[in-house]
Amino acid sequence: MFDQSNQKVRADHLKRDAYLYVRQSTLKQVMENTESTDRQYALRRRAVAMGWTGEDVVVIDSDLGQSGTSAVDREGFKRLVADVGMGRAGIVMGLEVSRLARNNADWHRLLEICALSDTLILDEDGVYDPAHFNDRLVLGLKGTMSEAEIHVLQARLRGGIRNKAARGEFQCRLPVGLVYDDTGQVALHPDKQVRESIALFFRTFQRIGSASATVKYFREQGLLIPRQLRSGPRKGEIVMGDICHSDARRMLHNPRYAGAYVFGRTRSRHKADGGTYIEKLPQDQWFTFIPDAHPDYITWQEYNENLQRLSENAAAHGKDRRKSPPREGPALLQGIVVCGKCGNRMTIRYHSRFGKLVPEYVCQKARIQRSQPLCQNIQGKSIDDTIGRLLVETITPAALEVSLAVQSELQSRIDEADALRRRQVERARYEAELSRVRYMRVDPNNRLVADQLEADWNNKLRALSAAQEEYEQKCLEDKSQLNEEQRARILALATDFPRLWKDPKTPQRERKRMVRLLLEDVTLIKGEQVTAHIRFKGGATQTITIPLPLPAPLLNQTERKTVTEINRLLDRHTEGEIADILNTRGVKSGTGKPFNSRMIQNIRRTYNLKTRYERLRERGLLTQEEIAAKLGVLPVTVRIWRDHGLLKAHACNDKNECLYEDPGPNPPVKEQGRKFSERRPQAAFLSDRSNEVQYET
């Protein structure tokens, strides 16, 4: 064997380095199977015996603790392949083929590169030249056997695990809140705070119906959720912390909380880049499913209902958000409106009008998927108002029961949150007492340990003080949220469901929840008027018709009685004066804004009302030039006489322009008007218009 090996090793091989690849599959093997590692390092002596010096042997052992089934995470193997391809290696050494690779793809890739770069391969049996057919055939068979060996080993391990799992005896990692007792049976966690926190989480989700809203509720109430540390020096310890959305989804998807033993919920798949991804299997493909196998926090039916809610809430899975939880926004029928033409669920758009959001129900599925026109779009405010009035008229007999249920739910929420916060204070007090006991037991002379324990005790005392203060503050907030006055108010509202519905302090989300408790869905058909087919819970139906909402121009139109009043006021006032009069009376325009002269002018033009000038001319009033010619004076004299009351004038606009009444048979004479002109020079009159007298209006 050594003779053949020496014959294959040539001088050009000795000019390059000898690469020794060392690998163990797991860290446990590295720590315990030291003999295998020593045998691999001992191959350096084989390289020296064939002519390489000790300095020429490159040892690659960075893959200790890495599996050989893939080259993805083996940086050492990647370095080996790269150096072989660059022609730096004369020989590659490994104790056996399985140390280099457990995957035929990686193994044959290495063989091909070694053959192209004229690199030898050495294992415990001998030296091989991948460029020779016989040696390549032997190496190929060894690689196939190595891959088959790992498959057989894994199959044996999987077979044993699956056999125990089929009986429900294989101990999988349990979620927080469940533990194995001394007999190996699953039981609820002995810590009462842990149990109550998890139970409250599931009750809150069943009440709210949204994972995000449940997380928000826990954070607003300052409630903590237990977590089990999976690594580090405190591995296995339960700690309390803030809940996040991923925690909520993980708990809701875990069937162990429903008391079911499951195994084989996922399946691993290899990707093209060498990595793997986890594929979740449907329930009918789970390898093992044993219901009621151990104590639970929720029933199996509640577990399936929770999953159904999550699926409906998801935008990617829910059918047009068919039963999504009530969200923000004023749309009362959000999620339960059906298009009467195509049968699809209608979505919601919001428009801002006068600083308020106005809903619009839109059927746009065909437009999104096939670029077709909108099926229907209906303004939602009038529909929501009509449905609200219908519910008030229809559901009044059941108001007492609904309101009492609301009061009971409010009180139960406060009691649950208070009990959980009390547990948090108890845990903080226990940890502070435990730190005190540790500090008291330490040797006072050992200051290094005593100082650290004293610091830990102080930290625990501060945490206890913070928890106590937060608990007391929350208690005060709870009392302020539901004091005796508010209790009496709820009881009063219990017999007055319309007042509860119309109360401006009732959040719109709560109204939506009431609607969902009462209505199954509402189907809308838009024609000359809107037809709404209402389906109540229990199967009762009712059909109502609603006039089409007015378009935006008509909604912003000024009321007819206001236009009539403007027409009447134009007989005696200018447009600016009319705006002041209407604003004084508190009259608003169609857009809800105060009037100004330009708005009066636009209304006059829109409704073809006669101008103030036209009205005065019809009454026979004269312009300044006309009356000046009639009296035989200058136009400026007419203005002077007007200011001194010798002529009666009427304003025709807001620019101080007037029309004059005919003085008749007794007009002012020039001598009478001259004395007024002498009192006030013409230049001064022309430059100063602030002293003009108020003329008759």
C-alpha positions in Angstrom: 0.0 0.0 0.0 2.7 2.4 0.9 4.6 1.5 -2.2 1.6 2.4 -4.4 1.2 5.5 -2.4 4.8 6.6 -2.9 4.4 5.8 -6.6 1.4 8.2 -6.9 3.1 11.0 -5.0 5.4 12.9 -7.4 7.8 15.8 -7.0 5.2 18.3 -8.2 2.9 17.1 -5.5 5.6 17.6 -2.9 6.1 21.2 -4.1 2.6 22.0 -2.9 1.1 21.8 0.6 -0.6 18.9 2.2 -4.0 19.7 3.5 -5.4 17.8 6.5 -9.2 18.3 7.1 -10.4 17.5 10.6 -14.1 17.4 11.4 -16.5 16.1 14.1 -20.3 16.2 13.6 -21.3 17.6 16.9 -19.8 19.5 19.8 -20.6 16.6 22.0 -18.5 14.3 19.9 -15.6 16.9 20.1 -15.8 16.8 23.9 -16.4 13.1 24.3 -15.0 11.2 21.2 -11.5 12.5 21.6 -10.0 9.3 20.1 -11.5 10.0 16.7 -10.1 13.6 16.8 -6.6 12.3 17.7 -6.7 9.8 14.9 -7.5 12.6 12.4 -4.6 14.8 13.6 -2.3 11.8 13.5 -2.6 11.8 9.7 0.1 14.5 9.7 2.7 11.7 10.3 1.5 10.0 7.1 2.1 13.2 5.1 5.6 13.5 6.6 6.3 9.8 5.8 5.5 10.5 2.1 7.9 13.4 1.9 6.2 16.5 3.1 7.7 18.5 5.9 5.8 19.4 9.1 5.6 23.0 8.0 4.0 22.0 4.7 1.0 20.3 6.3 -2.0 22.8 6.6 -4.5 21.7 9.2 -8.1 22.9 8.7 -10.1 22.2 11.8 -12.5 25.1 11.9 -15.4 22.7 11.1 -15.3 20.8 14.4 -18.9 20.4 15.6 -20.4 20.9 12.1 -22.4 18.3 10.3 -21.1 17.0 6.9 -24.5 16.7 5.3 -24.1 20.1 3.6 -21.3 22.5 2.8 -23.4 25.6 3.6 -22.1 26.3 7.1 -18.7 24.6 6.8 -16.3 27.5 6.2 -13.3 25.1 6.5 -14.5 22.9 3.7 -15.1 25.9 1.5 -11.6 27.1 2.2 -10.3 23.6 1.3 -12.2 23.5 -2.0 -11.0 27.0 -2.9 -7.3 26.2 -2.2 -7.5 23.0 -4.2 -9.0 24.9 -7.1 -6.2 27.5 -6.9 -3.6 24.7 -7.2 -2.2 25.1 -3.7 -2.8 21.6 -2.5 -0.8 18.6 -3.5 -2.8 16.1 -1.4 -6.0 16.3 0.7 -6.1 14.1 3.8 -9.1 12.9 5.8 -9.5 10.0 8.1 -12.4 8.7 5.9 -14.7 10.0 3.3 -17.4 10.8 5.8 -15.1 13.3 7.5 -14.8 15.3 4.2 -18.5 15.1 3.1 -21.7 13.2 3.8 -23.3 14.5 0.7 -22.6 13.1 -2.8 -23.0 16.5 -4.5 -20.2 18.1 -2.3 -18.1 15.0 -2.5 -18.1 14.7 -6.3 -17.5 18.4 -6.7 -14.4 18.0 -4.6 -13.3 15.0 -6.7 -13.8 16.9 -9.9 -11.7 19.9 -8.7 -9.0 17.5 -7.4 -8.8 15.8 -10.8 -8.5 19.1 -12.7 -5.8 20.4 -10.4 -3.9 17.1 -10.1 -4.5 16.8 -6.4 -4.3 13.5 -4.5 -6.7 12.3 -1.8 -5.6 10.3 1.2 -7.7 8.4 3.7 -7.0 5.7 6.3 -7.0 3.0 3.5 -4.6 4.6 1.1 -3.8 7.3 -1.5 -6.1 7.9 -4.5 -5.7 9.9 -7.7 -9.1 11.3 -8.8 -7.8 11.6 -12.3 -7.5 7.8 -12.6 -10.8 5.9 -13.4 -10.3 3.1 -10.9 -9.4 5.4 -8.0 -12.3 7.7 -8.9 -14.6 4.7 -9.0 -13.5 3.6 -5.5 -13.8 7.2 -4.2 -17.3 7.5 -5.7 -18.4 4.2 -4.1 -17.0 5.4 -0.7 -18.9 8.7 -1.1 -22.2 6.8 -1.9 -21.7 4.5 1.1 -20.9 7.5 3.4 -24.2 9.2 2.3 -26.1 6.0 2.8 -24.6 5.5 6.2 -25.8 8.9 7.5 -29.2 8.1 6.0 -29.4 4.8 7.8 -28.3 6.4 11.1 -30.8 9.1 10.8 -33.5 6.7 9.8 -32.9 4.6 12.9 -33.0 7.7 15.1 -36.2 9.0 13.4 -37.8 5.6 13.6 -37.3 5.4 17.4 -38.5 9.0 17.8 -41.6 8.4 15.6 -42.4 5.2 17.4 -42.4 6.9 20.8 -44.3 9.9 19.3 -47.0 7.6 17.9 -47.7 6.5 21.5 -47.5 10.1 22.8 -44.4 9.3 24.9 -41.8 11.3 23.1 -41.0 14.4 25.2 -41.0 17.4 22.9 -40.1 20.8 24.2 -43.1 22.3 25.9 -44.3 25.9 25.5 -44.1 28.2 28.6 -46.9 27.4 31.0 -46.6 23.6 30.6 -44.0 21.4 32.4 -43.1 17.7 32.8 -43.8 16.4 36.4 -41.7 13.8 38.2 -43.5 11.0 36.4 -42.9 12.5 32.9 -46.5 13.6 32.5 -47.4 17.0 31.2 -48.9 19.4 33.8 -49.7 23.0 34.1 -46.9 25.2 35.5 -46.9 25.3 39.3 -46.4 29.1 39.3 -49.8 30.7 39.7 -48.8 34.0 38.0 -47.6 32.1 34.9 -50.9 30.2 34.7 -53.0 33.3 35.2 -51.1 35.3 32.7 -51.5 32.7 30.0 -55.2 32.2 30.8 -55.8 35.9 30.7 -54.1 36.1 27.3 -56.4 33.6 25.8 -59.6 35.1 27.3 -58.5 38.6 26.1 -58.0 37.3 22.5 -61.4 35.6 22.5 -63.0 38.8 23.7 -61.2 41.2 21.3 -60.6 38.9 18.3 -57.2 40.4 17.2 -53.7 39.4 18.2 -52.5 43.0 17.7 -55.3 44.4 19.9 -54.5 41.8 22.5 -50.9 42.9 22.6 -52.0 46.5 22.8 -54.3 45.7 25.7 -51.6 44.0 27.7 -49.2 46.9 27.1 -51.7 49.5 28.1 -52.6 47.7 31.3 -48.9 47.1 32.1 -49.4 43.3 32.1 -46.5 40.9 31.6 -46.3 37.5 29.9 -44.0 34.7 31.0 -41.0 33.5 28.9 -38.7 30.6 29.3 -35.0 31.3 28.6 -33.7 28.8 26.1 -29.9 29.5 26.4 -27.4 31.2 28.6 -26.5 30.6 32.3 -30.2 31.0 33.3 -31.4 28.4 30.7 -34.8 27.1 31.7 -35.7 29.9 34.0 -39.1 31.7 33.7 -38.9 35.5 33.4 -41.8 37.9 33.0 -41.6 40.5 30.2 -43.7 42.6 27.8 -45.6 40.7 25.2 -45.0 41.2 21.4 -46.9 40.2 18.4 -44.8 37.2 17.6 -45.3 35.9 21.1 -49.1 36.2 20.7 -49.1 34.4 17.3 -46.9 31.6 18.6 -49.1 31.0 21.6 -52.3 31.0 19.5 -50.8 28.5 17.0 -49.5 26.1 19.6 -52.0 23.1 20.0 -50.3 22.1 23.3 -52.2 24.9 25.1 -55.4 23.0 24.0 -54.3 19.8 25.7 -53.4 18.0 22.4 -50.2 15.9 21.9 -48.9 16.6 18.4 -45.8 15.6 16.5 -44.8 16.1 12.9 -46.5 19.5 12.3 -43.6 20.6 10.0 -41.4 19.2 7.3 -38.0 20.3 6.2 -37.2 21.0 2.6 -33.8 21.7 1.0 -33.4 24.8 -1.1 -31.3 25.4 -4.2 -28.7 27.3 -2.3 -28.1 24.4 0.1 -30.2 25.8 2.9 -33.4 24.4 4.3 -36.8 25.9 5.0 -39.6 24.6 7.3 -42.9 23.8 5.7 -46.0 23.8 7.9 -48.3 20.9 7.3 -52.1 20.9 7.5 -53.7 19.2 10.5 -54.7 16.1 8.5 -51.0 15.5 7.6 -49.7 15.6 11.2 -47.8 12.4 12.1 -49.4 12.2 15.6 -52.4 13.9 17.0 -53.8 12.9 20.4 -56.5 15.2 21.7 -57.0 15.7 25.5 -53.6 14.2 26.2 -52.9 16.5 29.1 -54.3 19.5 31.1 -55.1 22.5 28.9 -55.7 26.3 29.0 -58.3 26.3 26.2 -60.5 23.7 24.6 -59.7 22.2 21.2 -62.8 24.0 19.8 -61.5 27.3 21.1 -58.1 26.6 19.6 -59.6 26.1 16.1 -61.8 29.2 16.5 -58.7 31.2 17.4 -56.9 30.0 14.2 -60.0 30.8 12.2 -60.0 34.3 13.5 -56.4 34.8 12.7 -56.9 33.5 9.2 -59.8 35.8 8.7 -57.9 38.8 10.1 -55.0 38.3 7.8 -55.1 40.4 4.6 -53.5 37.7 2.6 -55.8 34.9 3.7 -59.1 36.5 4.6 -61.8 36.8 1.9 -61.9 40.5 1.4 -61.5 40.9 5.2 -64.9 39.2 5.5 -64.9 38.9 9.3 -62.0 41.1 10.3 -62.2 42.6 13.8 -63.7 46.1 14.2 -61.0 48.7 13.4 -60.6 52.4 13.6 -62.7 54.6 11.4 -66.4 55.8 11.4 -67.6 53.1 8.8 -70.3 51.3 10.9 -70.6 48.3 8.5 -66.9 47.7 8.0 -66.3 44.1 7.0 -70.0 43.0 6.7 -71.1 44.8 3.5 -71.8 42.7 0.5 -72.2 43.9 -3.1 -75.6 43.0 -4.4 -74.4 42.8 -8.0 -71.4 40.5 -7.9 -71.6 39.1 -4.4 -68.1 40.2 -3.3 -67.3 41.9 -0.1 -67.1 45.7 -0.4 -64.1 47.6 1.0 -64.0 51.1 2.5 -62.6 54.4 1.4 -62.6 57.5 3.6 -62.9 61.1 2.4 -62.3 64.2 4.5 -65.2 66.6 4.5 -65.3 69.6 6.8 -62.5 68.0 8.9 -64.4 64.7 9.4 -63.9 61.3 7.8 -66.9 60.2 5.6 -67.0 56.5 4.6 -67.6 55.2 1.1 -68.4 51.5 0.4 -66.6 50.3 -2.8 -66.7 47.0 -4.7 -63.3 47.0 -6.4 -62.2 43.4 -6.5 -62.8 43.2 -10.3 -60.9 46.4 -10.8 -57.9 45.2 -8.8 -57.7 41.7 -10.3 -58.9 42.3 -13.9 -58.6 46.1 -14.3 -62.4 46.4 -14.8 -64.5 49.4 -13.8 -65.8 49.6 -10.3 -68.8 47.5 -9.7 -70.4 49.8 -7.1 -69.4 52.7 -4.9 -72.0 54.1 -2.4 -71.6 56.9 0.0 -71.8 55.4 3.5 -72.9 58.1 5.9 -76.6 58.0 5.1 -76.5 54.2 5.1 -74.8 54.0 8.5 -77.3 56.5 9.9 -80.2 54.5 8.6 -78.9 51.2 9.9 -78.2 52.9 13.3 -81.8 54.1 13.5 -83.1 50.7 12.5 -81.1 49.0 15.3 -82.3 51.5 17.9 -85.9 50.8 16.9 -85.5 47.0 16.6 -83.2 46.0 19.5 -84.6 48.1 22.3 -86.1 45.1 24.2 -82.7 43.5 24.4 -81.0 46.6 25.6 -81.1 45.7 29.3 -79.3 42.3 28.8 -76.7 43.9 26.5 -75.9 46.7 28.9 -75.7 44.5 31.9 -73.3 42.2 30.0 -71.2 45.3 29.2 -71.0 46.2 32.9 -70.1 42.7 33.9 -67.4 42.5 31.2 -65.9 45.8 32.3 -65.8 44.7 35.9 -64.3 41.3 35.0 -61.6 42.9 32.9 -60.6 45.1 35.8 -60.6 42.2 38.3 -58.5 40.0 36.0 -55.9 42.7 35.4 -55.8 43.5 39.1 -55.2 39.9 40.1 -52.3 39.6 37.5 -50.7 42.8 38.7 -50.9 41.5 42.3 -49.1 38.4 41.2 -46.3 40.5 39.7 -45.9 42.3 43.0 -45.8 39.0 44.9 -43.1 37.7 42.5 -41.0 40.9 43.0 -41.4 40.5 46.8 -40.4 36.9 46.7 -37.3 37.7 44.6 -36.4 40.5 47.0 -36.8 38.2 50.0 -34.6 35.5 48.3 -31.9 38.1 47.6 -32.1 39.1 51.3 -31.7 35.5 52.5 -28.7 35.0 50.2 -27.1 38.2 51.5 -27.7 37.3 55.2 -26.1 33.8 54.7 -22.8 35.1 53.2 -19.7 35.4 55.2 -19.4 39.1 56.1 -15.6 38.9 55.7 -15.9 37.8 52.1 -16.5 41.4 50.9 -16.2 40.5 47.2 -19.3 38.2 47.3 -21.1 40.2 50.0 -20.9 43.4 48.0 -22.4 41.7 44.9 -25.2 40.1 46.9 -25.9 43.4 48.6 -26.2 45.1 45.2 -28.5 42.3 43.9 -30.7 42.8 47.0 -30.9 46.5 46.4 -31.9 46.0 42.8 -34.6 43.6 43.8 -35.9 46.1 46.4 -36.0 48.8 43.8 -37.9 46.4 41.5 -40.3 45.6 44.3 -40.9 49.3 45.0 -41.5 50.0 41.3 -43.9 47.1 41.0 -45.8 48.3 44.1 -46.1 51.9 42.9 -47.3 50.7 39.5 -49.8 48.4 41.1 -51.2 51.2 43.3 -51.3 53.6 40.4 -53.2 51.2 38.3 -55.6 50.5 41.1 -56.4 54.3 41.3 -56.9 54.4 37.5 -59.3 51.4 37.7 -61.3 53.1 40.4 -61.4 56.2 38.3 -62.5 54.2 35.3 -65.4 52.6 37.0 -66.5 54.6 40.1 -69.9 54.6 41.7 -71.2 57.4 39.5 -70.2 55.6 36.4 -71.8 52.4 37.6 -75.0 54.2 38.2 -74.7 55.7 34.7 -74.3 52.2 33.1 -77.3 50.9 35.0 -79.3 53.9 33.8 -78.2 53.3 30.2 -79.2 49.7 30.6 -82.8 50.6 30.1 -82.1 53.2 27.4 -80.3 51.5 24.6 -80.9 54.5 22.2 -79.1 56.8 24.5 -76.2 54.4 24.8 -76.0 54.2 21.0 -76.3 58.0 20.5 -73.9 58.9 23.3 -71.0 60.8 21.7 -68.6 59.2 24.2 -69.4 55.7 22.9 -66.4 54.8 20.7 -67.2 53.9 17.1 -65.4 50.6 17.5 -67.8 49.6 20.2 -70.8 50.5 18.0 -69.3 48.2 15.3 -69.0 45.4 17.8 -72.7 45.9 18.7 -73.6 45.8 15.0 -71.7 42.5 14.6 -73.5 41.0 17.5 -76.8 41.8 15.9 -76.2 41.6 12.1 -74.8 38.9 9.9 -74.3 41.1 6.8 -75.8 43.9 4.8 -76.2 43.6 1.0 -76.3 46.9 -1.0 -77.7 47.4 -4.5 -77.4 50.8 -6.1 -80.0 51.9 -8.6 -82.3 54.9 -8.6 -82.1 54.5 -4.8 -80.0 52.2 -2.5 -81.7 49.0 -1.5 -80.2 47.4 1.6 -81.0 43.7 2.5 -80.3 43.3 6.2 -79.7 39.8 7.6 -79.9 39.6 11.4 -78.2 37.0 13.6 -80.6 34.0 13.8 -81.9 34.3 10.2 -84.3 37.2 10.3 -84.1 39.6 7.3 -85.4 43.0 6.5 -85.2 45.1 3.3 -85.1 48.9 3.4 -84.6 51.6 0.7 -82.5 54.7 1.1 -82.4 57.7 -1.2 -79.2 58.1 -3.1 -76.8 60.4 -1.3 -76.5 63.8 -3.0 -73.3 64.4 -5.0 -70.7 66.7 -3.5 -71.8 69.8 -5.4 -75.4 69.4 -4.2 -74.2 68.6 -0.6 -72.3 71.9 -0.6 -75.2 73.8 -2.1 -76.6 76.8 -0.1 -80.1 76.1 1.4 -83.0 77.4 -0.7 -84.4 79.5 2.1 -81.0 81.3 2.4 -81.1 82.1 -1.3 -84.6 83.5 -0.9 -83.4 85.7 1.9 -80.4 86.9 -0.1 -82.8 87.8 -2.9 -85.0 89.8 -0.5 -82.0 91.6 1.1 -80.6 92.7 -2.3 -83.5 95.2 -2.5 -82.1 97.3 0.3 -78.4 96.1 0.9 -75.2 95.6 -0.9 -73.5 92.2 -1.1 -71.0 93.0 1.7 -73.8 94.2 4.0 -75.8 91.1 3.3 -72.9 88.9 4.3 -72.6 90.8 7.6 -76.3 90.4 8.2 -76.3 86.6 7.6 -73.2 86.1 9.7 -74.8 88.1 12.6 -77.8 85.8 12.4 -75.6 82.7 12.5 -76.5 81.5 9.0 -73.8 79.3 7.4 -73.0 78.6 3.8 -73.4 75.2 2.1 -69.8 74.3 3.1 -70.5 75.3 6.7 -68.4 78.5 6.5 -69.3 82.2 7.2 -70.4 84.3 4.3 -68.4 87.0 2.5 -69.2 89.4 -0.3 -67.6 87.1 -2.9 -69.8 84.1 -1.8 -72.9 86.3 -2.0 -71.9 87.4 -5.5 -71.4 83.7 -6.6 -74.8 82.7 -5.2 -76.4 85.7 -7.0 -74.8 84.6 -10.3 -75.7 80.9 -9.8 -79.4 81.6 -9.2 -79.5 84.5 -11.8 -80.6 87.0 -9.2 -80.8 90.7 -10.2 -77.9 92.9 -9.0 -78.4 95.7 -6.6 -77.7 98.1 -9.5 -80.3 96.6 -11.7 -82.9 96.8 -9.0 -82.2 100.5 -8.3 -82.3 101.3 -12.0 -85.7 99.6 -12.3 -86.9 102.0 -9.5 -85.8 104.9 -11.7 -82.7 106.0 -9.8 -80.1 108.0 -11.8 -76.4 107.7 -12.1 -74.1 110.5 -10.9 -73.5 111.7 -14.5 -77.2 111.7 -15.3 -78.3 113.7 -12.3 -75.4 116.2 -12.8 -76.5 116.8 -16.4 -80.1 117.3 -15.3 -79.1 119.8 -12.6 -76.5 121.5 -14.7 -73.7 121.0 -12.3 -70.4 119.1 -12.2 -70.4 115.4 -11.0 -68.2 116.4 -8.0 -70.9 118.9 -7.0 -73.4 116.1 -6.9 -71.2 114.2 -4.5 -70.9 117.3 -2.2 -74.6 117.8 -2.2 -75.2 114.1 -1.5 -72.8 114.3 1.5 -74.7 117.3 2.9 -78.1 115.7 2.4 -79.3 117.9 -0.5 -79.6 114.8 -2.7 -80.9 111.3 -1.6 -78.5 108.5 -2.7 -78.6 104.7 -2.5 -75.4 102.5 -2.5 -75.4 100.1 -5.5 -72.2 98.2 -4.5 -69.5 97.9 -1.9 -67.2 100.4 -3.7 -69.1 103.5 -2.5 -70.8 104.0 -5.8 -74.4 105.3 -5.6 -77.5 105.9 -7.6 -79.6 109.1 -7.0 -83.3 109.7 -6.6 -84.7 112.3 -9.0 -85.2 115.5 -6.8 -88.4 116.3 -8.7 -89.7 119.8 -9.0 -87.6 121.3 -6.1 -84.0 120.6 -7.0 -81.2 122.3 -5.1 -80.2 125.6 -6.6 -76.6 126.5 -7.4 -76.5 129.3 -4.8 -77.5 126.8 -2.1 -74.9 124.3 -3.1 -72.2 127.0 -3.6 -72.0 127.8 0.1 -71.2 124.1 0.9 -68.5 124.1 -1.8 -66.9 127.2 -0.3 -66.8 125.5 3.1 -64.9 122.5 1.7 -62.5 123.0 -1.2 -62.9 120.6 -4.0 -59.3 119.3 -3.7 -59.8 118.5 0.0 -63.1 116.7 -0.9 -61.4 114.6 -3.6 -58.5 113.7 -1.3 -60.5 112.9 1.8 -63.4 110.3 1.5 -63.4 109.4 5.2 -65.9 112.1 6.1 -68.6 111.0 3.7 -71.9 110.8 5.5 -73.9 107.6 5.7 -76.6 107.7 3.1 -80.0 106.0 3.3 -80.0 102.2 3.0 
